[in-house]
Amino acid sequence: MVFATKGLQMKSRALVALVCVLAVSGCAGVIAGSMVPASLGGQRPQIQPVPSPKDRLVFAIEEEGCIMTAANVDAVVARAGITREDLRVLTPELSAENRVEVSGAGAIRVLTDRCI
């Protein structure tokens, strides 16, 4: 009976050791980046760059009809994910880059392929 218990303990330890080795080797592959899920076709997903606040502002104005006025400024700022202070800083920069045109009435019109 003692021999049977020791044999069972050895088999249990070997099984636990095998499971641990397999688990650690699987994690190491994920950490090292060598394993890519089959659902991605074996290719690594492309990371899209986050648009800059300027680009988000231009896009937001395009989406609001290409012109930002006092009537839609809140919608533009919300869509762009910026503050009104950001708007005050970004507008002259975009104007200097010829990406927007500021009228005397305070309207801002974007100068893009979608809006010209």
N, CA, C and O atoms as CSV, one atom per row, in Angstrom:
chain,resi,resn,atom,element,x,y,z
A,1,MET,N,N,0.817,-1.183,0.000
A,1,MET,CA,C,0.000,0.000,0.000
A,1,MET,C,C,0.864,1.251,0.000
A,1,MET,O,O,0.518,2.219,-0.678
A,2,VAL,N,N,1.954,1.274,0.717
A,2,VAL,CA,C,2.850,2.420,0.760
A,2,VAL,C,C,3.424,2.683,-0.618
A,2,VAL,O,O,3.548,3.835,-1.035
A,3,PHE,N,N,3.779,1.605,-1.334
A,3,PHE,CA,C,4.340,1.776,-2.670
A,3,PHE,C,C,3.311,2.358,-3.635
A,3,PHE,O,O,3.662,3.168,-4.492
A,4,ALA,N,N,2.071,1.965,-3.512
A,4,ALA,CA,C,1.019,2.475,-4.388
A,4,ALA,C,C,0.787,3.963,-4.144
A,4,ALA,O,O,0.561,4.717,-5.090
A,5,THR,N,N,0.840,4.384,-2.903
A,5,THR,CA,C,0.643,5.794,-2.571
A,5,THR,C,C,1.787,6.638,-3.111
A,5,THR,O,O,1.564,7.719,-3.657
A,6,LYS,N,N,3.036,6.136,-2.955
A,6,LYS,CA,C,4.189,6.876,-3.476
A,6,LYS,C,C,4.132,6.967,-4.995
A,6,LYS,O,O,4.459,8.008,-5.565
A,7,GLY,N,N,3.726,5.901,-5.648
A,7,GLY,CA,C,3.610,5.915,-7.104
A,7,GLY,C,C,2.566,6.909,-7.569
A,7,GLY,O,O,2.766,7.605,-8.564
A,8,LEU,N,N,1.450,6.980,-6.852
A,8,LEU,CA,C,0.393,7.923,-7.174
A,8,LEU,C,C,0.859,9.360,-6.954
A,8,LEU,O,O,0.543,10.249,-7.743
A,9,GLN,N,N,1.620,9.583,-5.865
A,9,GLN,CA,C,2.140,10.914,-5.587
A,9,GLN,C,C,3.114,11.339,-6.675
A,9,GLN,O,O,3.099,12.496,-7.097
A,10,MET,N,N,3.954,10.432,-7.130
A,10,MET,CA,C,4.928,10.765,-8.171
A,10,MET,C,C,4.223,11.094,-9.481
A,10,MET,O,O,4.615,12.027,-10.182
A,11,LYS,N,N,3.179,10.325,-9.816
A,11,LYS,CA,C,2.428,10.592,-11.033
A,11,LYS,C,C,1.708,11.935,-10.928
A,11,LYS,O,O,1.645,12.686,-11.901
A,12,SER,N,N,1.169,12.234,-9.757
A,12,SER,CA,C,0.484,13.508,-9.548
A,12,SER,C,C,1.445,14.670,-9.694
A,12,SER,O,O,1.129,15.674,-10.331
A,13,ARG,N,N,2.634,14.527,-9.094
A,13,ARG,CA,C,3.644,15.594,-9.194
A,13,ARG,C,C,4.086,15.794,-10.640
A,13,ARG,O,O,4.254,16.927,-11.094
A,14,ALA,N,N,4.271,14.708,-11.349
A,14,ALA,CA,C,4.684,14.798,-12.752
A,14,ALA,C,C,3.604,15.485,-13.582
A,14,ALA,O,O,3.907,16.301,-14.453
A,15,LEU,N,N,2.355,15.155,-13.310
A,15,LEU,CA,C,1.250,15.765,-14.033
A,15,LEU,C,C,1.164,17.263,-13.727
A,15,LEU,O,O,0.982,18.072,-14.637
A,16,VAL,N,N,1.293,17.629,-12.466
A,16,VAL,CA,C,1.272,19.040,-12.076
A,16,VAL,C,C,2.433,19.779,-12.719
A,16,VAL,O,O,2.257,20.889,-13.220
A,17,ALA,N,N,3.612,19.183,-12.713
A,17,ALA,CA,C,4.782,19.816,-13.327
A,17,ALA,C,C,4.563,20.016,-14.826
A,17,ALA,O,O,4.909,21.066,-15.368
A,18,LEU,N,N,3.993,19.018,-15.496
A,18,LEU,CA,C,3.732,19.126,-16.930
A,18,LEU,C,C,2.741,20.249,-17.228
A,18,LEU,O,O,2.951,21.036,-18.150
A,19,VAL,N,N,1.665,20.323,-16.451
A,19,VAL,CA,C,0.670,21.382,-16.639
A,19,VAL,C,C,1.309,22.753,-16.431
A,19,VAL,O,O,1.049,23.682,-17.196
A,20,CYS,N,N,2.145,22.883,-15.400
A,20,CYS,CA,C,2.811,24.168,-15.130
A,20,CYS,C,C,3.735,24.564,-16.276
A,20,CYS,O,O,3.755,25.721,-16.696
A,21,VAL,N,N,4.496,23.598,-16.778
A,21,VAL,CA,C,5.416,23.886,-17.893
A,21,VAL,C,C,4.635,24.330,-19.125
A,21,VAL,O,O,5.013,25.295,-19.789
A,22,LEU,N,N,3.551,23.629,-19.432
A,22,LEU,CA,C,2.744,24.006,-20.594
A,22,LEU,C,C,2.112,25.384,-20.417
A,22,LEU,O,O,2.066,26.174,-21.360
A,23,ALA,N,N,1.632,25.666,-19.230
A,23,ALA,CA,C,1.005,26.968,-18.973
A,23,ALA,C,C,2.016,28.092,-19.106
A,23,ALA,O,O,1.726,29.115,-19.726
A,24,VAL,N,N,3.191,27.918,-18.536
A,24,VAL,CA,C,4.227,28.958,-18.587
A,24,VAL,C,C,4.726,29.134,-20.011
A,24,VAL,O,O,4.947,30.264,-20.446
A,25,SER,N,N,4.908,28.048,-20.743
A,25,SER,CA,C,5.404,28.188,-22.117
A,25,SER,C,C,4.369,28.877,-23.000
A,25,SER,O,O,4.740,29.618,-23.911
A,26,GLY,N,N,3.089,28.651,-22.752
A,26,GLY,CA,C,2.037,29.333,-23.506
A,26,GLY,C,C,2.038,30.819,-23.219
A,26,GLY,O,O,1.893,31.625,-24.137
A,27,CYS,N,N,2.198,31.194,-21.966
A,27,CYS,CA,C,2.240,32.612,-21.597
A,27,CYS,C,C,3.468,33.291,-22.155
A,27,CYS,O,O,3.406,34.442,-22.587
A,28,ALA,N,N,4.588,32.585,-22.148
A,28,ALA,CA,C,5.827,33.178,-22.659
A,28,ALA,C,C,5.688,33.510,-24.136
A,28,ALA,O,O,6.213,34.521,-24.602
A,29,GLY,N,N,4.968,32.644,-24.885
A,29,GLY,CA,C,4.763,32.923,-26.300
A,29,GLY,C,C,3.927,34.163,-26.509
A,29,GLY,O,O,4.198,34.941,-27.423
A,30,VAL,N,N,2.916,34.366,-25.684
A,30,VAL,CA,C,2.069,35.543,-25.806
A,30,VAL,C,C,2.854,36.790,-25.427
A,30,VAL,O,O,2.767,37.816,-26.102
A,31,ILE,N,N,3.624,36.698,-24.342
A,31,ILE,CA,C,4.414,37.841,-23.888
A,31,ILE,C,C,5.452,38.211,-24.935
A,31,ILE,O,O,5.667,39.389,-25.223
A,32,ALA,N,N,6.087,37.205,-25.497
A,32,ALA,CA,C,7.114,37.464,-26.494
A,32,ALA,C,C,6.525,37.903,-27.821
A,32,ALA,O,O,7.252,38.380,-28.692
A,33,GLY,N,N,5.216,37.750,-27.989
A,33,GLY,CA,C,4.570,38.188,-29.223
A,33,GLY,C,C,4.667,37.182,-30.345
A,33,GLY,O,O,4.377,37.514,-31.494
A,34,SER,N,N,5.071,35.953,-30.041
A,34,SER,CA,C,5.222,34.968,-31.098
A,34,SER,C,C,3.912,34.263,-31.442
A,34,SER,O,O,3.820,33.586,-32.465
A,35,MET,N,N,2.905,34.421,-30.594
A,35,MET,CA,C,1.626,33.769,-30.862
A,35,MET,C,C,0.601,34.808,-31.272
A,35,MET,O,O,0.344,35.758,-30.532
A,36,VAL,N,N,0.019,34.634,-32.441
A,36,VAL,CA,C,-1.016,35.533,-32.931
A,36,VAL,C,C,-2.283,34.709,-33.081
A,36,VAL,O,O,-2.235,33.632,-33.675
A,37,PRO,N,N,-3.411,35.173,-32.565
A,37,PRO,CA,C,-4.647,34.401,-32.674
A,37,PRO,C,C,-4.969,34.051,-34.120
A,37,PRO,O,O,-4.755,34.849,-35.032
A,38,ALA,N,N,-5.489,32.840,-34.309
A,38,ALA,CA,C,-5.841,32.378,-35.652
A,38,ALA,C,C,-6.919,33.249,-36.277
A,38,ALA,O,O,-6.993,33.362,-37.500
A,39,SER,N,N,-7.764,33.873,-35.441
A,39,SER,CA,C,-8.830,34.715,-35.974
A,39,SER,C,C,-8.279,35.930,-36.708
A,39,SER,O,O,-8.997,36.558,-37.485
A,40,LEU,N,N,-7.011,36.270,-36.471
A,40,LEU,CA,C,-6.396,37.395,-37.172
A,40,LEU,C,C,-5.649,36.933,-38.418
A,40,LEU,O,O,-4.952,37.719,-39.060
A,41,GLY,N,N,-5.796,35.662,-38.752
A,41,GLY,CA,C,-5.147,35.150,-39.955
A,41,GLY,C,C,-3.644,35.049,-39.816
A,41,GLY,O,O,-2.929,35.032,-40.818
A,42,GLY,N,N,-3.150,34.981,-38.584
A,42,GLY,CA,C,-1.711,34.883,-38.375
A,42,GLY,C,C,-0.995,36.202,-38.537
A,42,GLY,O,O,0.234,36.239,-38.488
A,43,GLN,N,N,-1.718,37.279,-38.727
A,43,GLN,CA,C,-1.087,38.589,-38.899
A,43,GLN,C,C,-1.310,39.432,-37.651
A,43,GLN,O,O,-2.340,39.327,-36.985
A,44,ARG,N,N,-0.347,40.251,-37.355
A,44,ARG,CA,C,-0.474,41.145,-36.208
A,44,ARG,C,C,-1.426,42.280,-36.580
A,44,ARG,O,O,-1.395,42.779,-37.705
A,45,PRO,N,N,-2.264,42.682,-35.637
A,45,PRO,CA,C,-3.175,43.797,-35.933
A,45,PRO,C,C,-2.390,45.096,-36.113
A,45,PRO,O,O,-1.404,45.342,-35.419
A,46,GLN,N,N,-2.837,45.909,-37.041
A,46,GLN,CA,C,-2.208,47.203,-37.277
A,46,GLN,C,C,-2.731,48.204,-36.259
A,46,GLN,O,O,-3.941,48.329,-36.070
A,47,ILE,N,N,-1.845,48.899,-35.621
A,47,ILE,CA,C,-2.236,49.916,-34.649
A,47,ILE,C,C,-2.419,51.229,-35.389
A,47,ILE,O,O,-1.502,51.728,-36.041
A,48,GLN,N,N,-3.614,51.777,-35.275
A,48,GLN,CA,C,-3.919,53.038,-35.940
A,48,GLN,C,C,-3.438,54.198,-35.075
A,48,GLN,O,O,-3.676,54.218,-33.867
A,49,PRO,N,N,-2.764,55.160,-35.689
A,49,PRO,CA,C,-2.329,56.313,-34.906
A,49,PRO,C,C,-3.537,57.129,-34.444
A,49,PRO,O,O,-4.549,57.211,-35.141
A,50,VAL,N,N,-3.418,57.712,-33.296
A,50,VAL,CA,C,-4.485,58.555,-32.760
A,50,VAL,C,C,-4.414,59.902,-33.462
A,50,VAL,O,O,-3.350,60.521,-33.490
A,51,PRO,N,N,-5.531,60.377,-34.036
A,51,PRO,CA,C,-5.500,61.679,-34.710
A,51,PRO,C,C,-5.142,62.794,-33.724
A,51,PRO,O,O,-5.518,62.754,-32.553
A,52,SER,N,N,-4.423,63.766,-34.216
A,52,SER,CA,C,-4.034,64.907,-33.390
A,52,SER,C,C,-5.265,65.768,-33.110
A,52,SER,O,O,-6.271,65.658,-33.810
A,53,PRO,N,N,-5.190,66.620,-32.094
A,53,PRO,CA,C,-6.311,67.525,-31.836
A,53,PRO,C,C,-6.646,68.399,-33.056
A,53,PRO,O,O,-7.817,68.682,-33.310
A,54,LYS,N,N,-5.642,68.819,-33.795
A,54,LYS,CA,C,-5.887,69.619,-35.008
A,54,LYS,C,C,-6.700,68.824,-36.020
A,54,LYS,O,O,-7.679,69.322,-36.575
A,55,ASP,N,N,-6.281,67.574,-36.256
A,55,ASP,CA,C,-6.991,66.734,-37.222
A,55,ASP,C,C,-8.419,66.449,-36.765
A,55,ASP,O,O,-9.347,66.440,-37.574
A,56,ARG,N,N,-8.587,66.217,-35.466
A,56,ARG,CA,C,-9.931,65.964,-34.940
A,56,ARG,C,C,-10.809,67.199,-35.102
A,56,ARG,O,O,-11.993,67.080,-35.420
A,57,LEU,N,N,-10.234,68.397,-34.884
A,57,LEU,CA,C,-10.999,69.630,-35.045
A,57,LEU,C,C,-11.420,69.822,-36.498
A,57,LEU,O,O,-12.577,70.143,-36.772
A,58,VAL,N,N,-10.505,69.630,-37.414
A,58,VAL,CA,C,-10.827,69.769,-38.845
A,58,VAL,C,C,-11.921,68.786,-39.233
A,58,VAL,O,O,-12.877,69.157,-39.914
A,59,PHE,N,N,-11.790,67.540,-38.807
A,59,PHE,CA,C,-12.803,66.528,-39.124
A,59,PHE,C,C,-14.155,66.921,-38.529
A,59,PHE,O,O,-15.187,66.785,-39.187
A,60,ALA,N,N,-14.151,67.404,-37.298
A,60,ALA,CA,C,-15.407,67.784,-36.635
A,60,ALA,C,C,-16.097,68.921,-37.386
A,60,ALA,O,O,-17.320,68.915,-37.532
A,61,ILE,N,N,-15.321,69.893,-37.861
A,61,ILE,CA,C,-15.912,71.009,-38.620
A,61,ILE,C,C,-16.454,70.481,-39.947
A,61,ILE,O,O,-17.526,70.896,-40.389
A,62,GLU,N,N,-15.719,69.565,-40.585
A,62,GLU,CA,C,-16.218,68.959,-41.823
A,62,GLU,C,C,-17.565,68.282,-41.574
A,62,GLU,O,O,-18.500,68.431,-42.361
A,63,GLU,N,N,-17.653,67.547,-40.488
A,63,GLU,CA,C,-18.880,66.817,-40.175
A,63,GLU,C,C,-20.043,67.748,-39.832
A,63,GLU,O,O,-21.203,67.349,-39.932
A,64,GLU,N,N,-19.746,68.966,-39.436
A,64,GLU,CA,C,-20.792,69.945,-39.102
A,64,GLU,C,C,-21.101,70.868,-40.276
A,64,GLU,O,O,-21.684,71.936,-40.088
A,65,GLY,N,N,-20.717,70.468,-41.475
A,65,GLY,CA,C,-21.052,71.242,-42.667
A,65,GLY,C,C,-19.944,72.133,-43.174
A,65,GLY,O,O,-20.196,73.030,-43.979
A,66,CYS,N,N,-18.717,71.909,-42.721
A,66,CYS,CA,C,-17.520,72.607,-43.192
A,66,CYS,C,C,-17.327,73.998,-42.601
A,66,CYS,O,O,-16.283,74.614,-42.817
A,67,ILE,N,N,-18.301,74.501,-41.867
A,67,ILE,CA,C,-18.175,75.829,-41.253
A,67,ILE,C,C,-18.565,75.732,-39.786
A,67,ILE,O,O,-19.587,75.144,-39.433
A,68,MET,N,N,-17.719,76.326,-38.935
A,68,MET,CA,C,-18.051,76.393,-37.518
A,68,MET,C,C,-18.476,77.820,-37.208
A,68,MET,O,O,-17.768,78.779,-37.516
A,69,THR,N,N,-19.641,77.938,-36.596
A,69,THR,CA,C,-20.180,79.244,-36.209
A,69,THR,C,C,-20.544,79.190,-34.729
A,69,THR,O,O,-20.371,78.163,-34.074
A,70,ALA,N,N,-21.045,80.297,-34.217
A,70,ALA,CA,C,-21.496,80.329,-32.823
A,70,ALA,C,C,-22.615,79.320,-32.592
A,70,ALA,O,O,-22.785,78.827,-31.477
A,71,ALA,N,N,-23.376,79.011,-33.632
A,71,ALA,CA,C,-24.505,78.091,-33.503
A,71,ALA,C,C,-24.064,76.633,-33.338
A,71,ALA,O,O,-24.769,75.851,-32.700
A,72,ASN,N,N,-22.910,76.255,-33.901
A,72,ASN,CA,C,-22.506,74.848,-33.821
A,72,ASN,C,C,-21.171,74.624,-33.117
A,72,ASN,O,O,-20.634,73.517,-33.144
A,73,VAL,N,N,-20.633,75.665,-32.487
A,73,VAL,CA,C,-19.321,75.534,-31.850
A,73,VAL,C,C,-19.319,74.465,-30.764
A,73,VAL,O,O,-18.341,73.730,-30.632
A,74,ASP,N,N,-20.385,74.363,-29.991
A,74,ASP,CA,C,-20.425,73.342,-28.938
A,74,ASP,C,C,-20.405,71.936,-29.525
A,74,ASP,O,O,-19.746,71.045,-28.989
A,75,ALA,N,N,-21.115,71.738,-30.607
A,75,ALA,CA,C,-21.135,70.428,-31.259
A,75,ALA,C,C,-19.760,70.087,-31.839
A,75,ALA,O,O,-19.310,68.944,-31.747
A,76,VAL,N,N,-19.099,71.073,-32.430
A,76,VAL,CA,C,-17.765,70.848,-33.008
A,76,VAL,C,C,-16.767,70.495,-31.909
A,76,VAL,O,O,-16.010,69.534,-32.037
A,77,VAL,N,N,-16.770,71.271,-30.837
A,77,VAL,CA,C,-15.831,71.034,-29.734
A,77,VAL,C,C,-16.068,69.652,-29.126
A,77,VAL,O,O,-15.114,68.932,-28.833
A,78,ALA,N,N,-17.323,69.284,-28.937
A,78,ALA,CA,C,-17.640,67.969,-28.373
A,78,ALA,C,C,-17.203,66.849,-29.313
A,78,ALA,O,O,-16.618,65.860,-28.870
A,79,ARG,N,N,-17.480,66.998,-30.594
A,79,ARG,CA,C,-17.123,65.968,-31.576
A,79,ARG,C,C,-15.609,65.809,-31.673
A,79,ARG,O,O,-15.105,64.699,-31.845
A,80,ALA,N,N,-14.882,66.927,-31.563
A,80,ALA,CA,C,-13.417,66.889,-31.665
A,80,ALA,C,C,-12.766,66.406,-30.369
A,80,ALA,O,O,-11.600,66.011,-30.369
A,81,GLY,N,N,-13.516,66.436,-29.268
A,81,GLY,CA,C,-12.945,66.014,-27.989
A,81,GLY,C,C,-11.923,66.989,-27.455
A,81,GLY,O,O,-10.923,66.596,-26.852
A,82,ILE,N,N,-12.183,68.275,-27.682
A,82,ILE,CA,C,-11.277,69.321,-27.205
A,82,ILE,C,C,-12.069,70.299,-26.337
A,82,ILE,O,O,-13.291,70.207,-26.220
A,83,THR,N,N,-11.344,71.228,-25.738
A,83,THR,CA,C,-11.991,72.268,-24.938
A,83,THR,C,C,-12.036,73.556,-25.755
A,83,THR,O,O,-11.418,73.662,-26.814
A,84,ARG,N,N,-12.777,74.524,-25.241
A,84,ARG,CA,C,-12.803,75.829,-25.923
A,84,ARG,C,C,-11.429,76.492,-25.879
A,84,ARG,O,O,-11.051,77.211,-26.803
A,85,GLU,N,N,-10.688,76.248,-24.807
A,85,GLU,CA,C,-9.318,76.779,-24.734
A,85,GLU,C,C,-8.455,76.151,-25.825
A,85,GLU,O,O,-7.670,76.845,-26.471
A,86,ASP,N,N,-8.599,74.826,-26.035
A,86,ASP,CA,C,-7.883,74.165,-27.126
A,86,ASP,C,C,-8.253,74.801,-28.462
A,86,ASP,O,O,-7.395,75.003,-29.320
A,87,LEU,N,N,-9.528,75.114,-28.630
A,87,LEU,CA,C,-10.012,75.742,-29.859
A,87,LEU,C,C,-9.317,77.083,-30.088
A,87,LEU,O,O,-8.919,77.405,-31.208
A,88,ARG,N,N,-9.176,77.858,-29.011
A,88,ARG,CA,C,-8.501,79.164,-29.131
A,88,ARG,C,C,-7.037,79.025,-29.549
A,88,ARG,O,O,-6.502,79.879,-30.255
A,89,VAL,N,N,-6.398,77.946,-29.108
A,89,VAL,CA,C,-4.997,77.715,-29.453
A,89,VAL,C,C,-4.864,77.123,-30.861
A,89,VAL,O,O,-3.989,77.523,-31.629
A,90,LEU,N,N,-5.724,76.181,-31.188
A,90,LEU,CA,C,-5.602,75.452,-32.452
A,90,LEU,C,C,-6.014,76.269,-33.673
A,90,LEU,O,O,-5.449,76.090,-34.753
A,91,THR,N,N,-6.978,77.152,-33.519
A,91,THR,CA,C,-7.489,77.897,-34.669
A,91,THR,C,C,-6.403,78.728,-35.356
A,91,THR,O,O,-6.268,78.632,-36.576
A,92,PRO,N,N,-5.616,79.544,-34.630
A,92,PRO,CA,C,-4.555,80.290,-35.321
A,92,PRO,C,C,-3.497,79.380,-35.953
A,92,PRO,O,O,-2.946,79.697,-37.007
A,93,GLU,N,N,-3.219,78.247,-35.301
A,93,GLU,CA,C,-2.242,77.316,-35.863
A,93,GLU,C,C,-2.757,76.732,-37.178
A,93,GLU,O,O,-2.015,76.646,-38.157
A,94,LEU,N,N,-4.021,76.333,-37.196
A,94,LEU,CA,C,-4.612,75.791,-38.428
A,94,LEU,C,C,-4.698,76.856,-39.509
A,94,LEU,O,O,-4.525,76.556,-40.690
A,95,SER,N,N,-4.960,78.083,-39.121
A,95,SER,CA,C,-5.005,79.180,-40.087
A,95,SER,C,C,-3.626,79.418,-40.695
A,95,SER,O,O,-3.503,79.625,-41.902
A,96,ALA,N,N,-2.596,79.387,-39.862
A,96,ALA,CA,C,-1.222,79.578,-40.358
A,96,ALA,C,C,-0.812,78.450,-41.306
A,96,ALA,O,O,0.017,78.648,-42.194
A,97,GLU,N,N,-1.396,77.271,-41.113
A,97,GLU,CA,C,-1.114,76.124,-41.980
A,97,GLU,C,C,-2.040,76.093,-43.202
A,97,GLU,O,O,-1.991,75.150,-43.992
A,98,ASN,N,N,-2.879,77.114,-43.357
A,98,ASN,CA,C,-3.857,77.187,-44.454
A,98,ASN,C,C,-4.812,76.006,-44.471
A,98,ASN,O,O,-5.206,75.529,-45.535
A,99,ARG,N,N,-5.184,75.537,-43.278
A,99,ARG,CA,C,-6.155,74.432,-43.186
A,99,ARG,C,C,-7.541,74.951,-42.838
A,99,ARG,O,O,-8.537,74.256,-43.035
A,100,VAL,N,N,-7.604,76.189,-42.315
A,100,VAL,CA,C,-8.886,76.827,-42.043
A,100,VAL,C,C,-8.804,78.286,-42.449
A,100,VAL,O,O,-7.726,78.865,-42.586
A,101,GLU,N,N,-9.994,78.860,-42.636
A,101,GLU,CA,C,-10.108,80.282,-42.976
A,101,GLU,C,C,-11.053,80.896,-41.949
A,101,GLU,O,O,-12.163,80.405,-41.741
A,102,VAL,N,N,-10.605,81.969,-41.312
A,102,VAL,CA,C,-11.413,82.630,-40.288
A,102,VAL,C,C,-12.009,83.889,-40.898
A,102,VAL,O,O,-11.297,84.718,-41.465
A,103,SER,N,N,-13.329,84.019,-40.773
A,103,SER,CA,C,-13.990,85.208,-41.310
A,103,SER,C,C,-14.072,86.277,-40.224
A,103,SER,O,O,-13.878,85.996,-39.041
A,104,GLY,N,N,-14.358,87.490,-40.640
A,104,GLY,CA,C,-14.500,88.590,-39.687
A,104,GLY,C,C,-15.662,88.400,-38.743
A,104,GLY,O,O,-15.667,88.966,-37.650
A,105,ALA,N,N,-16.657,87.611,-39.141
A,105,ALA,CA,C,-17.831,87.373,-38.304
A,105,ALA,C,C,-17.591,86.274,-37.278
A,105,ALA,O,O,-18.482,85.955,-36.491
A,106,GLY,N,N,-16.393,85.692,-37.281
A,106,GLY,CA,C,-16.067,84.656,-36.314
A,106,GLY,C,C,-16.301,83.245,-36.799
A,106,GLY,O,O,-16.053,82.292,-36.060
A,107,ALA,N,N,-16.768,83.089,-38.013
A,107,ALA,CA,C,-16.963,81.747,-38.564
A,107,ALA,C,C,-15.612,81.182,-39.005
A,107,ALA,O,O,-14.730,81.912,-39.456
A,108,ILE,N,N,-15.478,79.887,-38.865
A,108,ILE,CA,C,-14.253,79.205,-39.284
A,108,ILE,C,C,-14.642,78.164,-40.318
A,108,ILE,O,O,-15.482,77.302,-40.061
A,109,ARG,N,N,-14.022,78.253,-41.493
A,109,ARG,CA,C,-14.316,77.324,-42.578
A,109,ARG,C,C,-13.071,76.496,-42.842
A,109,ARG,O,O,-11.973,77.038,-42.972
A,110,VAL,N,N,-13.242,75.180,-42.921
A,110,VAL,CA,C,-12.092,74.325,-43.203
A,110,VAL,C,C,-11.807,74.313,-44.694
A,110,VAL,O,O,-12.720,74.412,-45.515
A,111,LEU,N,N,-10.554,74.193,-45.029
A,111,LEU,CA,C,-10.104,74.163,-46.421
A,111,LEU,C,C,-9.537,72.771,-46.716
A,111,LEU,O,O,-8.325,72.556,-46.702
A,112,THR,N,N,-10.439,71.850,-46.980
A,112,THR,CA,C,-10.040,70.475,-47.276
A,112,THR,C,C,-10.708,70.042,-48.577
A,112,THR,O,O,-11.555,70.747,-49.126
A,113,ASP,N,N,-10.309,68.876,-49.050
A,113,ASP,CA,C,-10.912,68.332,-50.276
A,113,ASP,C,C,-12.418,68.136,-50.114
A,113,ASP,O,O,-13.170,68.266,-51.081
A,114,ARG,N,N,-12.850,67.831,-48.922
A,114,ARG,CA,C,-14.282,67.614,-48.679
A,114,ARG,C,C,-15.068,68.931,-48.633
A,114,ARG,O,O,-16.288,68.921,-48.797
A,115,CYS,N,N,-14.395,70.046,-48.415
A,115,CYS,CA,C,-15.115,71.297,-48.149
A,115,CYS,C,C,-14.811,72.428,-49.109
A,115,CYS,O,O,-15.412,73.493,-48.968
A,116,ILE,N,N,-13.948,72.275,-50.044
A,116,ILE,CA,C,-13.633,73.393,-50.943
A,116,ILE,C,C,-14.665,73.459,-52.049
A,116,ILE,O,O,-14.587,74.329,-52.916
